[in-house]
Amino acid sequence: ERGYRLREIPELILTKNIYGLDIDDRAAQLAGFALMMKAREDDRRIFQRVQEGEIELNILSLQSTDKLDIPKHWKALDLEENQQQGSTGGLFDFSDEFIEPTGIYKEYYELLQVLKSAFLQAKTLGSLIQIENKHLANLVALKELLQAKQEGSDPAAKQAAIELLPVINQAIILAQRYSSVCANPPYVGSKYQNHELKKYLKDNFKGYEKDLFSAFIARNLQLAVHGGQLGFMTPFVWMFISSYEGLRTKLINDEVISTLIQLEYSGFDGATVPICTFTLTKGHIDNYKGSYIRLSDFKGSGGVNLSNCL
């Protein structure tokens, strides 16, 4: 309808419309593979184009920064060209002294330090990690510089860029804002949370720390633009239990619960979990009339004619 050729559409969707993060490497790989198989239905050369580097998926597994040495990597990148190469005899006689960056490079260096700290617990905290939107422009600019170093001839700079680019890419995804956000967030009550996760939730998601899915709802609202659409599948306990009163108040007063379906236990085959699925619109709309369906009278995972439940 917009004039694009059918072959172009999968690439545009994969590179400009779909972003995803997981803490599990294999889960991210499987999600990327599923998208690639779908894209191949309309573009049979898409596997080859990915291998050739023409297409880069935005489906990533979050990586920890615990092994990164930012001053060492920065020196290896030599973005300001401080490593003066004079005579041939002194070509590799670099000083161990760290030269403080200046101007925009100082901002880039400080940003790398921020990311180092933010992603130390990446495999535990996942996309609960908050990267401020104000960093987005510098992240994109720094990514371009690192990509140039990756393609360059300096082996030290090339290796530093290879190690830093995954961190930049995941930071860009978390710094962006989206028109649509969907999630089946993890369900982990406070008594099952480890010390690091429990402390992070108390420090950053106070009032939503009762269960991990509650914090993810709050976090995903941060990732959405005003008027954005969000979709979730979570336990339905947040609708009834007093410890989720803060979440209920926020969703009712600050946002819009546009649709909601409450399933009974065992609504999905093989999973005995009290589940609801719902969509939100970010930003309150007065007198909005949503669509809400209660399926408590229908037990198990058998088919249901929703028209009988309205």
C-alpha positions as YAML, in Angstrom:
chain: A
units: angstrom
residues:
- id: 1
  name: GLU
  ca: [0.00, 0.00, 0.00]
- id: 2
  name: ARG
  ca: [2.91, 2.37, 0.61]
- id: 3
  name: GLY
  ca: [4.72, 1.55, -2.62]
- id: 4
  name: TYR
  ca: [7.39, -0.82, -1.32]
- id: 5
  name: ARG
  ca: [8.33, -3.90, -3.31]
- id: 6
  name: LEU
  ca: [7.34, -7.14, -1.61]
- id: 7
  name: ARG
  ca: [10.99, -8.21, -1.39]
- id: 8
  name: GLU
  ca: [11.96, -5.01, 0.46]
- id: 9
  name: ILE
  ca: [9.39, -5.31, 3.21]
- id: 10
  name: PRO
  ca: [10.98, -8.13, 5.31]
- id: 11
  name: GLU
  ca: [14.32, -6.30, 5.46]
- id: 12
  name: LEU
  ca: [12.66, -3.04, 6.47]
- id: 13
  name: ILE
  ca: [10.65, -4.75, 9.21]
- id: 14
  name: LEU
  ca: [13.68, -6.63, 10.55]
- id: 15
  name: THR
  ca: [16.00, -3.63, 10.57]
- id: 16
  name: LYS
  ca: [13.66, -0.74, 11.42]
- id: 17
  name: ASN
  ca: [10.55, -2.06, 13.16]
- id: 18
  name: ILE
  ca: [11.31, -5.05, 15.39]
- id: 19
  name: TYR
  ca: [13.58, -4.92, 18.45]
- id: 20
  name: GLY
  ca: [13.95, -7.55, 21.16]
- id: 21
  name: LEU
  ca: [16.07, -8.44, 24.18]
- id: 22
  name: ASP
  ca: [16.49, -11.57, 26.27]
- id: 23
  name: ILE
  ca: [18.91, -12.62, 28.99]
- id: 24
  name: ASP
  ca: [19.30, -16.09, 27.44]
- id: 25
  name: ASP
  ca: [21.57, -16.37, 24.40]
- id: 26
  name: ARG
  ca: [19.73, -19.38, 22.96]
- id: 27
  name: ALA
  ca: [16.31, -17.75, 23.34]
- id: 28
  name: ALA
  ca: [17.50, -14.69, 21.40]
- id: 29
  name: GLN
  ca: [18.97, -16.92, 18.69]
- id: 30
  name: LEU
  ca: [15.72, -18.87, 18.36]
- id: 31
  name: ALA
  ca: [13.67, -15.67, 18.19]
- id: 32
  name: GLY
  ca: [15.96, -14.30, 15.47]
- id: 33
  name: PHE
  ca: [15.74, -17.59, 13.57]
- id: 34
  name: ALA
  ca: [11.93, -17.57, 13.71]
- id: 35
  name: LEU
  ca: [11.87, -14.03, 12.30]
- id: 36
  name: MET
  ca: [14.32, -14.97, 9.56]
- id: 37
  name: MET
  ca: [12.20, -17.95, 8.51]
- id: 38
  name: LYS
  ca: [9.15, -15.70, 8.34]
- id: 39
  name: ALA
  ca: [11.08, -13.12, 6.31]
- id: 40
  name: ARG
  ca: [12.30, -15.79, 3.88]
- id: 41
  name: GLU
  ca: [8.73, -16.39, 2.75]
- id: 42
  name: ASP
  ca: [8.97, -13.09, 0.83]
- id: 43
  name: ASP
  ca: [12.72, -12.81, 0.28]
- id: 44
  name: ARG
  ca: [14.54, -16.06, -0.52]
- id: 45
  name: ARG
  ca: [17.94, -14.34, -0.53]
- id: 46
  name: ILE
  ca: [17.62, -12.96, 2.96]
- id: 47
  name: PHE
  ca: [19.88, -15.60, 4.62]
- id: 48
  name: GLN
  ca: [22.66, -14.76, 2.18]
- id: 49
  name: ARG
  ca: [22.24, -11.06, 2.73]
- id: 50
  name: VAL
  ca: [22.51, -11.51, 6.50]
- id: 51
  name: GLN
  ca: [25.70, -13.54, 6.06]
- id: 52
  name: GLU
  ca: [27.12, -10.81, 3.83]
- id: 53
  name: GLY
  ca: [26.40, -8.20, 6.49]
- id: 54
  name: GLU
  ca: [23.73, -6.33, 4.53]
- id: 55
  name: ILE
  ca: [21.10, -6.99, 7.22]
- id: 56
  name: GLU
  ca: [21.59, -6.76, 10.99]
- id: 57
  name: LEU
  ca: [18.85, -8.05, 13.28]
- id: 58
  name: ASN
  ca: [17.89, -6.06, 16.35]
- id: 59
  name: ILE
  ca: [17.19, -9.22, 18.38]
- id: 60
  name: LEU
  ca: [19.88, -9.47, 21.04]
- id: 61
  name: SER
  ca: [20.79, -11.31, 24.21]
- id: 62
  name: LEU
  ca: [22.02, -8.91, 26.87]
- id: 63
  name: GLN
  ca: [25.72, -9.21, 27.64]
- id: 64
  name: SER
  ca: [27.48, -8.40, 30.89]
- id: 65
  name: THR
  ca: [30.26, -5.81, 31.01]
- id: 66
  name: ASP
  ca: [32.12, -7.36, 33.95]
- id: 67
  name: LYS
  ca: [35.15, -8.26, 31.81]
- id: 68
  name: LEU
  ca: [35.41, -4.94, 29.99]
- id: 69
  name: ASP
  ca: [38.30, -2.59, 30.84]
- id: 70
  name: ILE
  ca: [37.03, 0.75, 29.53]
- id: 71
  name: PRO
  ca: [40.32, 2.73, 29.82]
- id: 72
  name: LYS
  ca: [42.16, -0.10, 28.03]
- id: 73
  name: HIS
  ca: [39.55, -0.38, 25.31]
- id: 74
  name: TRP
  ca: [39.44, 3.40, 24.88]
- id: 75
  name: LYS
  ca: [43.19, 3.58, 24.46]
- id: 76
  name: ALA
  ca: [43.11, 0.77, 21.90]
- id: 77
  name: LEU
  ca: [40.39, 2.54, 19.88]
- id: 78
  name: ASP
  ca: [42.50, 5.72, 19.73]
- id: 79
  name: LEU
  ca: [39.54, 7.76, 18.46]
- id: 80
  name: GLU
  ca: [41.40, 11.02, 19.08]
- id: 81
  name: GLU
  ca: [44.58, 9.66, 17.44]
- id: 82
  name: ASN
  ca: [46.71, 10.29, 20.50]
- id: 83
  name: GLN
  ca: [49.06, 7.42, 19.68]
- id: 84
  name: GLN
  ca: [51.62, 9.35, 17.68]
- id: 85
  name: GLN
  ca: [53.48, 7.11, 15.26]
- id: 86
  name: GLY
  ca: [56.81, 8.76, 14.65]
- id: 87
  name: SER
  ca: [59.84, 6.90, 13.41]
- id: 88
  name: THR
  ca: [59.59, 3.23, 12.48]
- id: 89
  name: GLY
  ca: [61.73, 2.29, 15.45]
- id: 90
  name: GLY
  ca: [59.19, 3.73, 17.85]
- id: 91
  name: LEU
  ca: [56.12, 2.53, 16.01]
- id: 92
  name: PHE
  ca: [54.94, 0.27, 18.81]
- id: 93
  name: ASP
  ca: [56.45, 2.14, 21.74]
- id: 94
  name: PHE
  ca: [53.17, 3.49, 23.08]
- id: 95
  name: SER
  ca: [53.12, 5.22, 26.43]
- id: 96
  name: ASP
  ca: [51.18, 3.56, 29.26]
- id: 97
  name: GLU
  ca: [49.94, 6.98, 30.32]
- id: 98
  name: PHE
  ca: [46.19, 7.44, 29.91]
- id: 99
  name: ILE
  ca: [45.32, 10.67, 28.12]
- id: 100
  name: GLU
  ca: [42.05, 12.17, 29.28]
- id: 101
  name: PRO
  ca: [39.65, 12.64, 26.35]
- id: 102
  name: THR
  ca: [38.27, 16.08, 25.55]
- id: 103
  name: GLY
  ca: [35.20, 17.55, 23.87]
- id: 104
  name: ILE
  ca: [32.72, 15.09, 22.43]
- id: 105
  name: TYR
  ca: [35.19, 12.24, 23.04]
- id: 106
  name: LYS
  ca: [34.99, 12.95, 26.74]
- id: 107
  name: GLU
  ca: [31.22, 12.43, 26.49]
- id: 108
  name: TYR
  ca: [31.73, 9.15, 24.63]
- id: 109
  name: TYR
  ca: [34.23, 7.92, 27.21]
- id: 110
  name: GLU
  ca: [31.97, 8.83, 30.12]
- id: 111
  name: LEU
  ca: [29.07, 7.13, 28.35]
- id: 112
  name: LEU
  ca: [31.08, 3.91, 28.10]
- id: 113
  name: GLN
  ca: [31.75, 4.13, 31.83]
- id: 114
  name: VAL
  ca: [27.99, 4.52, 32.45]
- id: 115
  name: LEU
  ca: [27.28, 1.44, 30.32]
- id: 116
  name: LYS
  ca: [29.98, -0.55, 32.08]
- id: 117
  name: SER
  ca: [28.28, 0.08, 35.41]
- id: 118
  name: ALA
  ca: [24.72, -0.37, 34.08]
- id: 119
  name: PHE
  ca: [25.29, -3.79, 32.51]
- id: 120
  name: LEU
  ca: [27.39, -5.48, 35.20]
- id: 121
  name: GLN
  ca: [24.31, -7.55, 36.17]
- id: 122
  name: ALA
  ca: [22.86, -7.77, 32.65]
- id: 123
  name: LYS
  ca: [22.15, -11.51, 32.84]
- id: 124
  name: THR
  ca: [20.20, -11.00, 36.07]
- id: 125
  name: LEU
  ca: [18.39, -7.70, 35.47]
- id: 126
  name: GLY
  ca: [17.71, -7.98, 31.73]
- id: 127
  name: SER
  ca: [15.70, -5.16, 30.18]
- id: 128
  name: LEU
  ca: [14.83, -3.77, 33.60]
- id: 129
  name: ILE
  ca: [18.13, -1.91, 33.16]
- id: 130
  name: GLN
  ca: [17.40, 1.73, 32.45]
- id: 131
  name: ILE
  ca: [19.42, 3.65, 29.85]
- id: 132
  name: GLU
  ca: [18.26, 7.25, 29.62]
- id: 133
  name: ASN
  ca: [16.87, 8.41, 26.29]
- id: 134
  name: LYS
  ca: [19.14, 11.49, 26.42]
- id: 135
  name: HIS
  ca: [22.10, 9.20, 25.60]
- id: 136
  name: LEU
  ca: [20.60, 7.93, 22.34]
- id: 137
  name: ALA
  ca: [22.24, 10.43, 19.96]
- id: 138
  name: ASN
  ca: [25.71, 9.81, 21.41]
- id: 139
  name: LEU
  ca: [25.14, 6.04, 21.38]
- id: 140
  name: VAL
  ca: [24.29, 6.10, 17.66]
- id: 141
  name: ALA
  ca: [27.27, 8.34, 16.87]
- id: 142
  name: LEU
  ca: [29.65, 6.17, 18.91]
- id: 143
  name: LYS
  ca: [28.34, 3.05, 17.18]
- id: 144
  name: GLU
  ca: [29.28, 4.54, 13.81]
- id: 145
  name: LEU
  ca: [32.81, 5.25, 15.05]
- id: 146
  name: LEU
  ca: [33.19, 1.72, 16.40]
- id: 147
  name: GLN
  ca: [31.92, 0.20, 13.15]
- id: 148
  name: ALA
  ca: [34.56, 2.19, 11.26]
- id: 149
  name: LYS
  ca: [37.26, 0.89, 13.62]
- id: 150
  name: GLN
  ca: [35.92, -2.65, 13.20]
- id: 151
  name: GLU
  ca: [36.47, -2.35, 9.45]
- id: 152
  name: GLY
  ca: [39.87, -0.68, 9.86]
- id: 153
  name: SER
  ca: [43.38, -2.09, 9.69]
- id: 154
  name: ASP
  ca: [44.45, -1.54, 13.32]
- id: 155
  name: PRO
  ca: [44.08, -4.94, 15.04]
- id: 156
  name: ALA
  ca: [43.92, -3.51, 18.57]
- id: 157
  name: ALA
  ca: [41.22, -1.00, 17.65]
- id: 158
  name: LYS
  ca: [39.35, -3.67, 15.69]
- id: 159
  name: GLN
  ca: [39.26, -6.03, 18.69]
- id: 160
  name: ALA
  ca: [38.18, -3.26, 21.07]
- id: 161
  name: ALA
  ca: [35.35, -2.30, 18.72]
- id: 162
  name: ILE
  ca: [34.19, -5.92, 18.41]
- id: 163
  name: GLU
  ca: [33.98, -6.23, 22.20]
- id: 164
  name: LEU
  ca: [32.23, -2.88, 22.73]
- id: 165
  name: LEU
  ca: [29.66, -2.97, 19.92]
- id: 166
  name: PRO
  ca: [27.33, -5.53, 21.57]
- id: 167
  name: VAL
  ca: [27.12, -3.26, 24.62]
- id: 168
  name: ILE
  ca: [26.37, -0.22, 22.46]
- id: 169
  name: ASN
  ca: [23.70, -2.10, 20.51]
- id: 170
  name: GLN
  ca: [21.84, -3.29, 23.61]
- id: 171
  name: ALA
  ca: [22.07, 0.20, 25.13]
- id: 172
  name: ILE
  ca: [20.51, 1.70, 21.98]
- id: 173
  name: ILE
  ca: [17.56, -0.69, 22.22]
- id: 174
  name: LEU
  ca: [16.98, 0.24, 25.86]
- id: 175
  name: ALA
  ca: [17.38, 3.98, 25.21]
- id: 176
  name: GLN
  ca: [14.85, 4.11, 22.37]
- id: 177
  name: ARG
  ca: [11.10, 4.61, 22.77]
- id: 178
  name: TYR
  ca: [8.58, 2.45, 20.93]
- id: 179
  name: SER
  ca: [5.06, 2.73, 19.55]
- id: 180
  name: SER
  ca: [4.34, -0.90, 20.51]
- id: 181
  name: VAL
  ca: [5.74, -3.01, 23.36]
- id: 182
  name: CYS
  ca: [4.74, -6.62, 24.09]
- id: 183
  name: ALA
  ca: [5.94, -9.03, 26.74]
- id: 184
  name: ASN
  ca: [5.33, -12.27, 28.54]
- id: 185
  name: PRO
  ca: [7.46, -11.14, 31.49]
- id: 186
  name: PRO
  ca: [8.97, -13.57, 34.02]
- id: 187
  name: TYR
  ca: [6.87, -14.40, 37.06]
- id: 188
  name: VAL
  ca: [9.19, -14.35, 40.10]
- id: 189
  name: GLY
  ca: [7.87, -13.47, 43.56]
- id: 190
  name: SER
  ca: [10.03, -11.54, 46.02]
- id: 191
  name: LYS
  ca: [10.90, -14.61, 48.11]
- id: 192
  name: TYR
  ca: [12.50, -16.23, 45.03]
- id: 193
  name: GLN
  ca: [14.51, -13.18, 43.96]
- id: 194
  name: ASN
  ca: [18.25, -13.15, 44.58]
- id: 195
  name: HIS
  ca: [19.87, -10.35, 46.55]
- id: 196
  name: GLU
  ca: [21.00, -8.32, 43.51]
- id: 197
  name: LEU
  ca: [17.59, -8.43, 41.86]
- id: 198
  name: LYS
  ca: [15.69, -7.65, 45.05]
- id: 199
  name: LYS
  ca: [17.89, -4.62, 45.78]
- id: 200
  name: TYR
  ca: [17.59, -3.33, 42.21]
- id: 201
  name: LEU
  ca: [13.80, -3.56, 42.32]
- id: 202
  name: LYS
  ca: [13.61, -1.75, 45.66]
- id: 203
  name: ASP
  ca: [15.92, 1.00, 44.41]
- id: 204
  name: ASN
  ca: [14.37, 1.47, 40.96]
- id: 205
  name: PHE
  ca: [10.83, 0.03, 41.00]
- id: 206
  name: LYS
  ca: [9.53, 0.76, 44.49]
- id: 207
  name: GLY
  ca: [5.88, -0.23, 44.70]
- id: 208
  name: TYR
  ca: [6.24, -2.75, 41.89]
- id: 209
  name: GLU
  ca: [8.73, -5.13, 43.50]
- id: 210
  name: LYS
  ca: [6.23, -7.71, 44.78]
- id: 211
  name: ASP
  ca: [6.74, -9.81, 41.65]
- id: 212
  name: LEU
  ca: [9.05, -9.42, 38.69]
- id: 213
  name: PHE
  ca: [6.17, -9.21, 36.21]
- id: 214
  name: SER
  ca: [4.89, -6.10, 38.01]
- id: 215
  name: ALA
  ca: [8.24, -4.34, 37.61]
- id: 216
  name: PHE
  ca: [8.31, -5.31, 33.94]
- id: 217
  name: ILE
  ca: [4.92, -3.67, 33.36]
- id: 218
  name: ALA
  ca: [6.27, -0.44, 34.86]
- id: 219
  name: ARG
  ca: [9.50, -0.74, 32.88]
- id: 220
  name: ASN
  ca: [7.74, -1.41, 29.58]
- id: 221
  name: LEU
  ca: [5.60, 1.67, 30.10]
- id: 222
  name: GLN
  ca: [8.86, 3.63, 30.28]
- id: 223
  name: LEU
  ca: [9.88, 2.16, 26.90]
- id: 224
  name: ALA
  ca: [6.66, 3.26, 25.17]
- id: 225
  name: VAL
  ca: [5.92, 6.65, 23.63]
- id: 226
  name: HIS
  ca: [2.86, 8.59, 24.79]
- id: 227
  name: GLY
  ca: [-0.15, 6.97, 23.17]
- id: 228
  name: GLY
  ca: [1.86, 3.80, 22.56]
- id: 229
  name: GLN
  ca: [0.25, 0.38, 22.75]
- id: 230
  name: LEU
  ca: [1.44, -2.32, 25.15]
- id: 231
  name: GLY
  ca: [0.42, -5.97, 25.36]
- id: 232
  name: PHE
  ca: [1.06, -8.41, 28.22]
- id: 233
  name: MET
  ca: [0.39, -11.90, 29.42]
- id: 234
  name: THR
  ca: [0.79, -12.08, 33.21]
- id: 235
  name: PRO
  ca: [-0.72, -13.70, 36.30]
- id: 236
  name: PHE
  ca: [-4.07, -12.06, 37.10]
- id: 237
  name: VAL
  ca: [-3.25, -11.63, 40.80]
- id: 238
  name: TRP
  ca: [-2.47, -7.92, 40.26]
- id: 239
  name: MET
  ca: [-6.20, -7.28, 39.80]
- id: 240
  name: PHE
  ca: [-7.18, -8.48, 43.29]
- id: 241
  name: ILE
  ca: [-4.34, -8.61, 45.85]
- id: 242
  name: SER
  ca: [-3.68, -5.58, 48.07]
- id: 243
  name: SER
  ca: [0.10, -5.71, 47.51]
- id: 244
  name: TYR
  ca: [-0.51, -4.75, 43.86]
- id: 245
  name: GLU
  ca: [-2.66, -1.73, 44.71]
- id: 246
  name: GLY
  ca: [0.04, 0.65, 43.49]
- id: 247
  name: LEU
  ca: [0.16, -1.05, 40.10]
- id: 248
  name: ARG
  ca: [-3.63, -1.05, 39.79]
- id: 249
  name: THR
  ca: [-3.81, 2.63, 40.71]
- id: 250
  name: LYS
  ca: [-1.22, 3.53, 38.09]
- id: 251
  name: LEU
  ca: [-2.87, 1.54, 35.31]
- id: 252
  name: ILE
  ca: [-6.32, 2.97, 36.08]
- id: 253
  name: ASN
  ca: [-5.39, 6.60, 36.82]
- id: 254
  name: ASP
  ca: [-2.34, 7.20, 34.61]
- id: 255
  name: GLU
  ca: [-2.84, 4.80, 31.69]
- id: 256
  name: VAL
  ca: [-5.72, 3.00, 29.94]
- id: 257
  name: ILE
  ca: [-6.50, -0.71, 30.21]
- id: 258
  name: SER
  ca: [-7.88, -0.94, 26.69]
- id: 259
  name: THR
  ca: [-8.59, -4.69, 26.62]
- id: 260
  name: LEU
  ca: [-8.39, -7.51, 29.16]
- id: 261
  name: ILE
  ca: [-9.18, -11.24, 29.12]
- id: 262
  name: GLN
  ca: [-9.11, -13.14, 32.41]
- id: 263
  name: LEU
  ca: [-8.57, -16.86, 31.91]
- id: 264
  name: GLU
  ca: [-9.16, -19.54, 34.50]
- id: 265
  name: TYR
  ca: [-6.42, -21.78, 35.90]
- id: 266
  name: SER
  ca: [-4.97, -24.13, 33.28]
- id: 267
  name: GLY
  ca: [-6.09, -21.79, 30.53]
- id: 268
  name: PHE
  ca: [-3.05, -23.04, 28.61]
- id: 269
  name: ASP
  ca: [-2.31, -26.71, 28.16]
- id: 270
  name: GLY
  ca: [0.42, -27.88, 30.56]
- id: 271
  name: ALA
  ca: [0.53, -24.67, 32.62]
- id: 272
  name: THR
  ca: [-1.51, -24.28, 35.81]
- id: 273
  name: VAL
  ca: [-1.14, -20.53, 36.21]
- id: 274
  name: PRO
  ca: [-3.81, -17.87, 36.86]
- id: 275
  name: ILE
  ca: [-3.35, -15.91, 33.64]
- id: 276
  name: CYS
  ca: [-4.73, -12.75, 32.10]
- id: 277
  name: THR
  ca: [-3.88, -11.10, 28.82]
- id: 278
  name: PHE
  ca: [-4.34, -7.37, 28.44]
- id: 279
  name: THR
  ca: [-3.38, -4.32, 26.42]
- id: 280
  name: LEU
  ca: [-2.59, -0.83, 27.66]
- id: 281
  name: THR
  ca: [-2.54, 2.58, 26.04]
- id: 282
  name: LYS
  ca: [0.09, 4.84, 27.56]
- id: 283
  name: GLY
  ca: [-1.47, 8.02, 28.84]
- id: 284
  name: HIS
  ca: [-4.87, 8.42, 30.45]
- id: 285
  name: ILE
  ca: [-7.94, 9.02, 28.26]
- id: 286
  name: ASP
  ca: [-11.06, 10.19, 30.07]
- id: 287
  name: ASN
  ca: [-14.22, 8.10, 29.61]
- id: 288
  name: TYR
  ca: [-12.39, 5.45, 27.56]
- id: 289
  name: LYS
  ca: [-14.48, 2.30, 27.17]
- id: 290
  name: GLY
  ca: [-12.39, -0.83, 26.97]
- id: 291
  name: SER
  ca: [-13.28, -4.43, 26.18]
- id: 292
  name: TYR
  ca: [-13.07, -6.88, 29.07]
- id: 293
  name: ILE
  ca: [-13.86, -10.61, 29.02]
- id: 294
  name: ARG
  ca: [-13.96, -12.97, 31.99]
- id: 295
  name: LEU
  ca: [-13.53, -16.64, 31.15]
- id: 296
  name: SER
  ca: [-13.72, -17.99, 34.71]
- id: 297
  name: ASP
  ca: [-16.67, -20.20, 33.80]
- id: 298
  name: PHE
  ca: [-14.61, -22.03, 31.18]
- id: 299
  name: LYS
  ca: [-12.14, -24.52, 32.65]
- id: 300
  name: GLY
  ca: [-9.00, -25.85, 31.03]
- id: 301
  name: SER
  ca: [-7.38, -25.22, 27.67]
- id: 302
  name: GLY
  ca: [-10.29, -26.28, 25.44]
- id: 303
  name: GLY
  ca: [-11.57, -23.97, 22.75]
- id: 304
  name: VAL
  ca: [-13.94, -21.17, 23.74]
- id: 305
  name: ASN
  ca: [-16.34, -19.19, 21.54]
- id: 306
  name: LEU
  ca: [-15.68, -15.67, 22.81]
- id: 307
  name: SER
  ca: [-18.92, -14.40, 21.28]
- id: 308
  name: ASN
  ca: [-20.77, -16.35, 23.98]
- id: 309
  name: CYS
  ca: [-18.86, -14.54, 26.72]
- id: 310
  name: LEU
  ca: [-19.48, -10.92, 25.76]
...
